Amino acid sequence: MRRALLLARRGWGRTAPNPLVGAVVVRDGKTVGEGFHAEFGGPHAEVHALAEAGPRAEGADVYVTLEPCAHEGKTPPCVDALIAARVRRVVVAARDPNPVAAGGIARLRAAGIAVTESVERRSAEDLNAPFLFVQREPARPFVTLKLAISLDGMLASADRSQRWLTGERARRQVHRLRAGVDGVAVGIGTALADDPALTVRSGRRPRVAPRRIVFDPSARLPTVSKLARTARKVPTWVLADAPDAGRSEALERAGVRVLSAPGIGAQLAVLRREGIHHLLVEGGAGMAGALLSGGFVDRLVIFQAPVLLGAGALPAFGSVSLGSGFPERWRVIEHRMFDDDAMVSYAPLPAPGR
């Protein structure tokens, strides 16, 4: 199953809105077929693995990271392929909560195929956390907050002169994160200070370029900014509370879409209605404070550089209000090193009784 989970990751940025899925066919203790869902609309992981196994799939065990689908979508049901291959057993990491696709386990058992569930379940659910989230939460996107901080927890030096804290390898990883989401967002402070492009410029290109989003209460994004100047090439949205009419019109003429909603919660709801299922927010301090204080962060990705910024630097969490909905602790999902920069991904753990 751990091999299947590794295979599933190869579909990163190419399968949405479908999940990441990997499959391994094992017969007599040997792997005879492997596969993963490589592209939205293409064959699923089980189909690839069974095709590689060929006749050796009969009587074999199939390890799959998500319950095989039981519906006719862009491809035939995976359970039909498993039943036709006459496999002996299917080992499933996590069930599919999608009511349209679910039911594969029941159909396999009805066909006389043994099913073992919940092997490496937590890892499988962590891998597809955004997909699973949107099945049960219709109100907002799954939100990943990414911050690059110093050893003393700062975002920027006192004179704000240092643009990059982390090295090149860590920054390439950020582009990989962007490739796997529907939208990449910053606050207007970051947009004004850094004039970012928010595009995927390194690694494998995503199937669909993520929308570029600025949380901008009064629509102050300059029309000469990189985001506005390239808005007709890459979709760019501004989310405002009460935008100035003249500024909104100027941005719209530049190709920027201006959406209005009062407050961060309502703005996230707008994004969900507009098809944003997974949102990556890259700062800055104000956005981090609003999202964390509101309980809207589902993944926290911290890149920590081995530098000290000292007195007068901008604290990453200085505006976070620890209200009743704030997580008591955070669970480590992943820890990696990119040269001397550390990346740690966290999931929130609710306080006992919540």
TILO-872914 format. One line per 2 residues: their letters; for each residue x, y, z of C-alpha. Coordinates in Angstrom, 1 decimal. Each point is the difference from the previous one (the first is absolute). Layout:
<pts>
a	X Y Z ~ ...
</pts>
This chain:
<pts>
mr	0.0 0.0 0.0 ~ 2.9 2.4 0.7
ra	1.2 -0.7 -3.6 ~ -3.5 0.8 -1.2
ll	0.0 3.3 1.9 ~ 3.3 0.9 -1.6
la	-1.3 -0.7 -3.4 ~ -3.1 2.1 0.6
rr	2.1 3.1 0.5 ~ 1.1 -0.2 -3.6
gw	-3.3 1.4 -1.1 ~ 0.5 3.2 2.0
gr	-1.4 3.0 -1.9 ~ -1.6 -2.1 -2.7
ta	-3.0 -1.8 1.5 ~ -2.1 2.7 1.6
pn	-2.9 0.0 0.7 ~ 0.6 -3.8 0.3
pl	2.1 -1.3 2.8 ~ 3.6 -1.3 0.0
vg	-0.2 -3.8 -0.2 ~ 2.7 -2.8 -0.3
av	-0.4 -3.7 -0.4 ~ 2.3 -3.1 0.3
vv	-0.8 -3.6 -1.1 ~ 1.7 -2.7 2.0
rd	0.0 -3.7 -0.8 ~ 1.9 -2.6 2.0
gk	1.8 2.7 1.9 ~ 1.3 1.8 -3.1
tv	-1.1 3.2 -1.6 ~ -1.4 -0.7 -3.5
ge	-1.6 3.3 -0.8 ~ 0.0 3.6 1.1
gf	-1.9 3.1 -1.0 ~ -1.2 3.4 1.0
ha	-2.7 2.5 -1.2 ~ 2.2 2.2 -2.3
ef	-2.5 2.4 -1.6 ~ -3.6 1.2 0.6
gg	-2.2 -1.9 -2.5 ~ 2.6 -2.7 -0.5
ph	0.0 -3.6 1.3 ~ 0.1 -0.5 3.7
ae	2.8 -1.5 2.1 ~ -1.7 -3.5 0.2
vh	-0.3 -0.2 -3.8 ~ 3.6 0.9 -0.6
al	1.2 -2.6 2.6 ~ -2.3 -2.7 -1.3
ae	1.2 0.6 -3.6 ~ 3.6 -0.3 1.1
ag	-0.8 -3.2 1.9 ~ -1.9 -1.6 -2.9
pr	-1.1 -3.6 0.7 ~ 2.1 0.0 3.2
ae	-2.7 2.1 1.6 ~ -2.2 -3.1 0.4
ga	0.2 -1.1 3.6 ~ 2.1 3.0 1.0
dv	-0.3 2.6 2.7 ~ -0.6 3.6 -1.0
yv	1.1 2.8 2.3 ~ -1.7 3.3 -0.8
tl	0.1 3.3 1.9 ~ -3.6 0.9 -0.4
ep	-3.2 -2.0 -0.3 ~ -0.4 -1.1 -3.7
ca	-2.7 2.0 -1.7 ~ -3.3 -1.7 -0.8
he	-1.5 2.5 -2.5 ~ 0.3 0.8 -3.7
gk	1.7 3.4 -0.3 ~ 2.6 1.0 -2.6
tp	1.3 -3.6 0.3 ~ -1.8 -3.3 0.8
pc	-0.3 -1.1 3.7 ~ 3.2 -1.4 1.5
vd	-1.9 -2.7 1.9 ~ -1.1 -1.5 -3.4
al	3.7 -0.3 -1.0 ~ 0.9 -1.6 3.3
ia	-2.8 -2.5 -0.2 ~ 0.7 -0.8 -3.6
ar	3.7 -0.6 0.9 ~ -1.1 -2.6 2.6
vr	2.2 1.4 2.7 ~ 0.0 -1.7 3.4
rv	0.1 2.9 2.4 ~ -0.1 3.8 -0.1
vv	1.7 1.9 2.8 ~ -1.3 3.6 0.4
aa	1.6 2.8 1.9 ~ -2.9 2.4 0.2
rd	-3.7 0.1 -1.0 ~ -1.2 2.4 -2.6
pn	-2.6 2.4 1.6 ~ -1.2 1.2 -3.4
pv	-3.6 -1.4 -0.2 ~ 0.2 -0.2 -3.8
aa	3.2 -2.1 -0.1 ~ -0.3 -2.0 3.3
gg	-1.3 -3.5 0.3 ~ 2.9 -1.8 -1.5
ia	0.8 -2.0 3.2 ~ -3.6 -1.3 0.2
rl	0.1 -1.1 -3.7 ~ 3.3 -1.8 0.4
ra	-1.3 -1.9 3.0 ~ -3.2 -0.9 -1.8
ag	2.1 -1.4 -2.8 ~ 1.9 -2.3 2.5
ia	3.2 2.1 0.1 ~ 1.5 0.4 3.5
vt	0.5 3.6 1.1 ~ 2.3 1.2 2.7
es	-0.5 3.6 1.1 ~ 1.9 2.8 1.8
ve	3.6 -1.0 -0.8 ~ 2.1 3.2 0.3
rr	-3.3 1.9 0.2 ~ 1.4 3.1 1.7
sa	2.7 0.4 -2.7 ~ -2.5 -0.5 -2.8
ed	-2.4 2.6 1.6 ~ 2.9 2.4 0.4
ln	1.0 -0.4 -3.6 ~ -3.5 0.8 -1.2
ap	-1.1 2.3 2.8 ~ -1.2 2.8 -2.4
fl	-2.1 -2.5 -2.0 ~ -1.5 -1.5 3.1
fv	-0.6 3.4 1.5 ~ -2.2 1.3 -2.8
qr	-2.2 -3.1 0.1 ~ -1.1 0.9 3.5
ep	0.4 3.8 0.1 ~ -1.9 1.9 -2.6
ar	0.5 3.5 1.5 ~ 3.7 0.8 -0.8
pf	3.2 -1.4 -1.6 ~ 2.6 -2.1 1.7
vt	2.6 2.6 1.0 ~ 3.8 -0.5 0.1
lk	1.9 2.9 1.6 ~ 3.6 0.2 -1.0
la	2.5 2.2 1.8 ~ 3.8 0.4 -0.3
is	1.4 1.1 3.4 ~ 3.3 0.5 1.7
ld	1.3 -1.9 3.0 ~ -1.5 2.7 2.3
gm	-3.4 -0.3 -1.8 ~ 0.2 3.1 -2.1
la	-1.3 0.5 -3.6 ~ 2.2 3.0 -1.0
sa	2.9 2.1 1.3 ~ -0.5 3.3 1.7
dr	0.8 2.0 -3.2 ~ -2.0 -2.5 -2.1
sq	2.9 -0.2 -2.4 ~ 0.4 -3.8 -0.2
rw	-2.3 -1.5 -2.5 ~ 0.9 -3.6 0.4
lt	0.6 -1.8 3.3 ~ 0.3 -3.5 -1.4
ge	2.3 -1.4 -2.7 ~ -0.7 -1.0 -3.6
ra	-1.0 -3.7 0.8 ~ -2.6 1.1 2.5
rr	-1.4 2.5 -2.4 ~ -0.3 -2.7 -2.7
qv	-2.0 -2.0 2.5 ~ -2.4 2.9 0.4
hr	-0.6 -0.1 -3.8 ~ -0.8 -3.7 0.4
lr	-2.6 0.9 2.7 ~ -1.5 2.5 -2.4
ag	-0.4 -2.6 -2.7 ~ -2.3 -2.1 2.2
vd	-2.6 2.6 0.9 ~ -2.9 1.9 -1.6
gv	1.0 3.4 1.2 ~ 3.1 1.8 1.3
av	-0.7 3.0 2.3 ~ 1.7 2.9 1.8
gi	-1.1 3.0 1.9 ~ 0.2 3.4 -1.5
gt	2.9 0.9 2.2 ~ 2.1 -2.7 -1.5
al	-1.2 0.8 -3.5 ~ 1.1 3.7 0.4
ad	3.3 -0.9 1.7 ~ 1.2 -2.8 -2.2
dp	-1.9 0.4 -3.3 ~ -0.2 -3.8 -0.3
al	-0.9 -2.0 -3.2 ~ -1.6 -3.0 2.0
tv	0.5 -2.3 -3.0 ~ 1.5 -3.5 -0.2
rs	3.5 0.6 -1.5 ~ 1.8 -3.1 1.1
gr	-0.5 -3.8 -0.2 ~ -2.9 -1.7 -1.6
rp	-2.7 2.3 -1.3 ~ -3.5 -0.5 1.4
rv	-2.9 -1.2 -2.2 ~ -1.8 3.3 0.7
ap	1.9 3.1 1.1 ~ -1.2 1.1 3.5
rr	-2.0 3.2 0.3 ~ 2.0 2.9 1.5
iv	-1.9 1.6 2.8 ~ 0.6 3.2 2.0
fd	-1.9 0.7 3.2 ~ -0.3 3.7 -0.4
ps	-2.7 1.7 2.1 ~ -0.2 3.2 -2.1
ar	1.3 -1.3 -3.4 ~ 3.3 1.9 0.2
lp	1.9 -2.4 -2.2 ~ 1.9 2.2 -2.5
tv	-0.9 -0.5 -3.7 ~ 3.8 0.2 -0.6
sk	0.7 -3.0 2.2 ~ 1.1 -3.3 -1.5
la	-3.3 -1.6 1.1 ~ -2.1 2.6 -1.8
rt	2.2 0.2 -3.1 ~ -0.2 -3.7 -0.6
ar	-3.6 -0.5 1.1 ~ -1.1 -0.8 -3.6
kv	2.5 -2.9 -0.2 ~ -0.5 -1.4 3.5
pt	-3.3 0.5 1.8 ~ 0.4 2.5 2.8
wv	-2.7 0.8 2.6 ~ -0.2 2.7 2.7
la	-2.1 -0.6 3.0 ~ -1.2 3.2 1.6
da	-2.2 1.0 2.9 ~ -1.3 3.3 -1.4
pd	2.0 0.8 -3.1 ~ 0.3 3.5 -1.4
ag	-2.1 0.1 -3.2 ~ 2.7 1.8 -2.0
rs	2.8 -2.4 1.0 ~ -2.3 -3.0 -0.6
ea	-0.8 1.3 -3.5 ~ 3.7 0.6 -0.8
le	0.9 -3.5 1.1 ~ -2.8 -1.6 -1.9
ra	1.1 1.9 -3.1 ~ 3.5 -1.6 0.5
gv	-1.6 -3.4 0.1 ~ -0.1 -0.5 3.8
rv	-3.2 -1.4 1.4 ~ -1.1 1.9 3.1
ls	-2.2 -1.9 2.5 ~ -1.6 1.6 3.0
ap	-0.9 -1.6 3.3 ~ 0.2 1.4 3.6
gi	2.8 -1.8 1.9 ~ 2.3 -2.9 -0.4
ga	-2.6 -2.7 0.8 ~ -2.4 1.3 -2.7
ql	2.8 0.4 -2.5 ~ 1.1 -3.6 0.5
av	-3.6 -1.0 -0.6 ~ 0.0 2.0 -3.3
lr	3.2 -1.8 -1.1 ~ -1.6 -3.4 0.7
re	-3.1 0.9 -2.1 ~ 2.4 1.1 -2.7
gi	1.6 -3.5 -0.1 ~ 3.0 0.5 2.2
hh	0.3 -3.2 2.0 ~ 3.6 0.3 1.2
ll	1.4 3.4 0.7 ~ 3.7 0.7 0.7
ve	0.5 3.3 1.9 ~ 3.6 1.3 0.0
gg	-0.3 2.8 2.6 ~ 0.7 2.4 1.3
ag	-0.4 0.6 3.7 ~ -3.4 1.6 -0.2
ma	-1.4 -2.9 -2.1 ~ 1.6 -2.5 2.3
ga	-1.6 1.7 3.0 ~ -3.5 0.1 -1.5
ll	0.0 -3.6 -1.2 ~ 1.5 -1.5 3.2
sg	-2.2 2.1 2.3 ~ -3.1 -1.0 -2.0
gf	0.8 -3.7 0.1 ~ 0.3 -0.2 -3.7
vd	3.4 -1.7 -0.4 ~ -0.1 -3.7 -0.8
rl	3.7 -0.3 -0.8 ~ 2.8 2.2 1.3
vi	3.3 -0.3 -2.0 ~ 3.0 1.7 1.6
fq	3.2 0.5 -1.8 ~ 2.6 1.0 2.5
ap	3.3 1.5 -1.0 ~ 3.1 -0.1 2.2
vl	0.2 3.8 0.5 ~ -0.8 2.4 2.8
lg	-1.7 3.2 -0.8 ~ -0.1 1.6 3.5
ag	-1.6 3.1 1.4 ~ -2.4 1.9 -2.2
al	-0.7 -3.0 -2.3 ~ -3.5 -0.9 -1.1
pa	-1.4 -2.8 2.2 ~ -1.8 -2.8 -1.9
fg	-2.7 -0.5 2.7 ~ -0.2 3.4 1.7
sv	-3.6 0.6 -1.1 ~ -1.3 -3.5 0.8
sl	-2.8 0.0 2.6 ~ -0.3 -3.3 1.8
gs	-3.8 -0.3 0.2 ~ -2.2 -2.9 1.0
gf	0.2 -1.6 -3.4 ~ 3.8 0.0 -0.2
pe	1.7 -3.4 0.0 ~ 1.6 -1.1 3.2
rw	2.9 -1.7 -1.8 ~ 1.2 -0.7 -3.5
rv	0.9 -3.4 -1.3 ~ 3.1 -0.4 -2.2
ie	-1.0 -1.4 -3.4 ~ 3.4 0.3 -1.8
hr	3.5 1.2 0.8 ~ 2.6 0.5 -2.8
mf	3.2 1.9 -0.5 ~ 0.9 2.1 -3.0
dd	3.7 0.6 0.5 ~ 0.1 1.9 3.3
da	-3.7 1.0 -0.1 ~ -2.5 -2.1 1.9
mv	-3.6 -0.6 -1.2 ~ -2.6 -1.3 2.5
sy	-3.6 -0.5 -0.9 ~ -2.6 0.0 2.8
ap	-3.7 -1.0 0.4 ~ -2.1 1.6 2.8
lp	-1.0 -2.2 2.9 ~ -3.2 1.2 1.7
ap	0.0 0.3 3.8 ~ -1.5 -2.9 1.9
gr	-3.8 0.2 0.1 ~ -0.4 2.1 -3.2
</pts>
